[in-house]
C-alpha cells in the first residue's frame, strides 16, 4: 500500500465529504473542497514563482487561515516549510533566515506591536539567499471574495499534478526551530512520513472520529501546532478551530459555540482555561477528550483540570520536536491515576528505552517495545532512572546543516537521545523525571538561556556576566530568573528587562533579575547551574513571603 502524502490526504477528504467544514477561523467556515481547490491554486502560483520541491520557504504570521492554506499548498508540492515564531525581533529573525537558508518569505498577520516587513527590510542585506518577500493576505482574501473562482487554470494543472507526483514520504515537510545549547535554534527536519505517522498514531489513541471538532490553540511555529492542529485535521478529516494565539476567554467561547469535542493544549493553557473568570458560566459539556504534553505538571493540577472540565479522558503524553512530536501517551481507557501520574506508554510503532550512564558504561536498564517486537517488556528492573531514548518512524531526519549535533544526538545503534531523564514502571508506562539540559520551558516555549545572557551582557559595560535559569511556576511551568554580576554598585533590574524586551520575544523576558557578587562553581571550574537554580528558587520564595 502506497504511503500517504499531504496532497493525497487532502484530495481524499475533498472527494469523500467535499462540503464538510475543515477549518473555522474568525467564524468563517472553509470546506474540504475549498481547502483542496484553493491550496492547488496557491501551489500553482508558487511553482510559477520558482518555489519548487526542496525550496526553503519561510512563513511569518500569527495563526491565521491564510497561513494554514499557504502551508498546505507548499506541503502539497514538496516545499520545505519553515514557520517563524510570530514574537521574534530582528536579532532572532536574522538568525533563522540565515541558518535555515530561507529563499522566499511569506508574511501574514502581524503580532500586535511588531512590523514584520520593516524588520525584514532591516536584516535583508545580511540574508543574501532571501530572494523574495510577499504578503499572503491580499491573495488569500481575493480567493474568497464574492464571485471568486478557486479553480486552478487548465494550463497550470499538468504542471501542478506533476509536482505533486514528485513528492514522497521521505521528503522533508517542515524545518522546526527548537532551542538548544547555542544562541541559534537547532533546525529539526521532519518528513511527510514522520509527521503523518505520529499524528495517525496519537489520533487513534484519542479515538478521533469524523464528527469530532478540534480546538488546538497551539502556534504553527511549534511542531505541536503543525502536528496537533494542521496535520491533525489533514490526517483525520475532522473540523479544526484555528485561534491566532491562546486566549482563555476566546477558547471558552468557541468550545461552547462550536461544540468542541477534543482539545490539544499544553498544561499551562488548560490551567488558564479553568482559572479564567468566564469559566464558571461557560458550557464545556461537549468536551470528550483532551490531550496535553510539553511540560511537567503536578498530579493535583491534572486532577483539578479533569474535574473542572468534566472529562474522563485526559491523555497525557511525552514528546519533543525531534519526534514529530509525541512519543508516548496514556491510553483512552486508562484510569485517573495512570493519566495523572505517568506520561503514558509508547505510541504504536515507537520504541522507548531508558539508558543509564551512571555506572560509567552505557547500559540499557529498561526497554519498552511495541507489541510485535520479540523483546517486548523490561530488560532489567523497572523504576531506575536514566536517559529517555527513542527509535521509530516519528523520529526526525536530523538537524539541518548540523552534522556534529546529529552525531551527538543519535546513538551508534540509531536511537535518539532526548536529553531527558525518566523511568519505566512495571507496566511499561513512562514517568518523566526532569530535563537533563538547562533549557527553560515557559508557557510551552523552549528558551535557550544563552540568548538572554548574550543580550544582557551587551546591555551595559558595567555587567561582567549574566546567567539565566528557570524557576518553577504554578501556571507557566517556569519563570525566568537572570543573575547578573556587575563591576560597580549601579544596578537597574528594570532597565535590563526592558533591554531584553526590545531585543527578544516577550516570553524570553526575565521575570526576576538578581545581582550576585560571584557565581557558584563546580569542581571542574564551571558555573554550577543546579546551585544557581536552587538560589533562584530561594530568592523567589523569599519575595513571595515578603509580599504576603
ABEGO torsion letter per residue (X at the ends): XBBBBAAAAAAAAAAABAABBABBBGGBBBBAAAAAAAAAAAAAAAAAAGBBBGBBBBBBBBBBAAAAAAAAAAAAAGBBBBBBBAABBAAAAAAAAAAAGBABBBBBBBBBGBBAAAAAAAAAAABAABABBBBAAAAAAAAABBGBBABBBAAAAAAAAAAAAABBAABBABBBBBBBABABBBBBBBBAAAAAAAAAAAAAAAGBBAABBBBBABBAABAAAAAAAAAAAAAAGBBBBBBABBBAAAAAAAAAAAGBABBBBBAAAAAAAAABAAAAABBAAABABBBBBGBBBBAAAAAAAAAAAGBABBBBBBBBAAAOABABBBBAABBAAAAAABAEBBBBGBBBBBBBAAAGBBBBABBBBBAABAABEBABBBGBBBBBBBBEAABBAEBBGBAAAAAAABBAAGBBBAGBBBBBBAAGBBBBABBABABBBBGGBBBBAAAAAAAAAAABAABABBBBBBBBBAAAGBBBBBBBBBABABBBAAAAAAAAAAABBAAABBABBBBBABBBBBAAGBBBAAAAAAAAAAAAAAAAAAAX
